[in-house]
Amino acid sequence: MKTSMKFTIPIITSLLFIFCSNVDTKKSATETKAKIKSIKKHPKFNDYWYEGKAEITSYKLTQNRYGEHHEGTAVNIFVTEDFLPEKQVKADYQNEKNVPVLKLNSTKKFTTGIYPYSIMTSTFSPININKKTIKISFSSQEWCGNTFVQLNNREKFEIDFYSYFENNADRELVLEKNVLENELWNQLRINPKSIKKGRYKVIPSFEYLALNHQKIKAFDAEVNLIENGNFMNFSVYYPTLKRKLTVKLTKEFPYLIEGWEETSTKRGKTLTTKAAKINTIKSAYWTKNGATDTKERKELGL
């Protein structure tokens, strides 16, 4: 009898733990939905972004690099997640401290001459657009080496930079909290009209700063949003850098990004990076990692 009790008690305790965990999870999920409901920017926001799928859009890419244009592909993956504000990582479990975020994983693949580039930027922005982006990470890999940048939003912006280039040697930076170009992409998807128009300081994308060996800081920028038929054109222009980013998106929710152009002038020569949409799908892609899970990849033209 004593032996039986030794096994029974842990089993009952485990079952109670599992039951309580499920109750807490449901409670936290309900609280999260209530939190989202109170700050959502469109009546259909929850239906679109909380159906258990990511939005994946593929683009035909023409990338400006080394003073020439190179063909490739780009993919933007937007998905909602629960984020831990202190550890600044995706939460494994529901709890009241989680912050609902919209994550953008932006990827590019293109070839320059004999060797390929693979670029990725991850941006984690609170659904509550009154709060600043919590974290950004950027990485670039090519045959010469790799570069990695990470921003953490704490009392100030804390940035770690690692690169194989001598003039981009490893360093740590602390910046005042200005608008981040990277976070504007997420804000466009939540509520584009909430973005302030006019002239103010913006920290350019980490992709641009890293690949062009520019100092990581805020630059004067002119920000605008113009309606054009069924679409909107959002732009950020940096006079000092002679660089302009223009993003084309649908006028109506869910504000799909149709493409973008990034024009820069250097030594009197102007070149433009362009991306034009191939296709958009909704998918729980993280469940589709088998050898036969290729159908949706073909739909994306990849």
KAKACOR-V264125 format. One record per residue. N is the residue number from 1. SS is DSSP state (a for helix, b for strand, c for the rest). OMEGA is omega in whole degrees, 0 to 359 (* if undefined). Layout:
N/SS/OMEGA + N/SS/OMEGA
This chain:
1/c/179 + 2/a/179 + 3/a/180 + 4/a/181 + 5/a/180 + 6/a/180 + 7/a/185 + 8/a/184 + 9/a/178 + 10/a/181 + 11/a/179 + 12/a/179 + 13/a/180 + 14/a/180 + 15/a/177 + 16/a/179 + 17/a/180 + 18/a/181 + 19/a/181 + 20/a/179 + 21/a/180 + 22/a/179 + 23/a/180 + 24/a/180 + 25/a/180 + 26/a/179 + 27/a/180 + 28/a/180 + 29/a/179 + 30/a/179 + 31/a/179 + 32/a/179 + 33/a/178 + 34/a/179 + 35/a/179 + 36/a/182 + 37/a/183 + 38/a/184 + 39/a/182 + 40/c/187 + 41/c/179 + 42/c/182 + 43/c/182 + 44/c/185 + 45/a/182 + 46/a/181 + 47/a/184 + 48/a/189 + 49/a/181 + 50/c/175 + 51/c/177 + 52/c/180 + 53/c/173 + 54/b/171 + 55/b/182 + 56/b/179 + 57/b/178 + 58/b/183 + 59/b/168 + 60/b/187 + 61/b/167 + 62/b/190 + 63/b/174 + 64/b/178 + 65/b/180 + 66/c/176 + 67/c/179 + 68/b/178 + 69/b/182 + 70/b/182 + 71/b/179 + 72/b/178 + 73/b/175 + 74/b/177 + 75/b/174 + 76/b/178 + 77/b/176 + 78/b/179 + 79/b/177 + 80/b/180 + 81/b/168 + 82/b/188 + 83/b/176 + 84/b/186 + 85/c/181 + 86/c/178 + 87/c/180 + 88/c/175 + 89/b/177 + 90/b/180 + 91/c/177 + 92/c/184 + 93/c/176 + 94/c/169 + 95/c/188 + 96/c/181 + 97/c/181 + 98/b/175 + 99/b/177 + 100/b/181 + 101/b/167 + 102/b/180 + 103/b/171 + 104/b/167 + 105/b/182 + 106/b/183 + 107/b/175 + 108/b/173 + 109/b/178 + 110/b/183 + 111/b/174 + 112/b/182 + 113/c/184 + 114/c/189 + 115/b/185 + 116/b/172 + 117/b/171 + 118/b/187 + 119/b/177 + 120/b/175 + 121/b/176 + 122/b/181 + 123/b/183 + 124/b/184 + 125/b/176 + 126/b/174 + 127/c/174 + 128/c/188 + 129/c/174 + 130/c/180 + 131/c/183 + 132/c/173 + 133/c/185 + 134/c/187 + 135/b/173 + 136/b/172 + 137/b/180 + 138/b/174 + 139/b/177 + 140/b/179 + 141/b/173 + 142/b/191 + 143/c/178 + 144/c/182 + 145/b/180 + 146/b/179 + 147/b/180 + 148/b/178 + 149/b/175 + 150/b/175 + 151/b/172 + 152/b/181 + 153/b/177 + 154/c/176 + 155/c/171 + 156/c/174 + 157/b/177 + 158/b/187 + 159/b/173 + 160/b/184 + 161/b/179 + 162/b/182 + 163/b/177 + 164/c/180 + 165/c/179 + 166/a/183 + 167/a/173 + 168/a/187 + 169/c/183 + 170/c/180 + 171/b/176 + 172/b/183 + 173/b/171 + 174/b/183 + 175/b/171 + 176/c/185 + 177/c/172 + 178/c/177 + 179/b/179 + 180/b/177 + 181/a/181 + 182/a/183 + 183/a/181 + 184/a/178 + 185/a/178 + 186/a/180 + 187/a/176 + 188/a/182 + 189/a/181 + 190/a/179 + 191/a/184 + 192/a/183 + 193/a/177 + 194/a/181 + 195/c/182 + 196/c/175 + 197/c/176 + 198/b/184 + 199/b/177 + 200/b/185 + 201/b/179 + 202/b/173 + 203/b/182 + 204/c/181 + 205/c/179 + 206/a/176 + 207/a/180 + 208/a/183 + 209/a/183 + 210/a/185 + 211/a/181 + 212/c/175 + 213/c/178 + 214/c/177 + 215/c/179 + 216/c/180 + 217/c/176 + 218/b/178 + 219/b/173 + 220/b/182 + 221/b/175 + 222/b/186 + 223/b/183 + 224/b/175 + 225/b/184 + 226/b/176 + 227/b/181 + 228/b/182 + 229/c/179 + 230/c/184 + 231/b/172 + 232/b/175 + 233/b/178 + 234/b/183 + 235/b/172 + 236/b/180 + 237/b/179 + 238/b/183 + 239/c/182 + 240/c/182 + 241/c/185 + 242/c/183 + 243/b/179 + 244/b/174 + 245/b/176 + 246/b/180 + 247/b/178 + 248/b/180 + 249/b/181 + 250/b/183 + 251/c/183 + 252/c/175 + 253/c/13 + 254/c/175 + 255/c/181 + 256/c/179 + 257/b/183 + 258/b/181 + 259/b/179 + 260/b/175 + 261/b/177 + 262/b/184 + 263/b/178 + 264/b/180 + 265/b/181 + 266/b/182 + 267/c/176 + 268/c/181 + 269/b/181 + 270/b/178 + 271/b/185 + 272/b/169 + 273/b/182 + 274/b/175 + 275/b/180 + 276/b/186 + 277/b/172 + 278/b/181 + 279/b/175 + 280/b/175 + 281/b/170 + 282/b/185 + 283/b/168 + 284/c/191 + 285/a/183 + 286/a/177 + 287/a/188 + 288/c/182 + 289/c/178 + 290/c/181 + 291/c/182 + 292/c/183 + 293/c/184 + 294/c/185 + 295/a/183 + 296/a/176 + 297/a/178 + 298/a/177 + 299/a/180 + 300/c/179 + 301/c/183 + 302/c/*
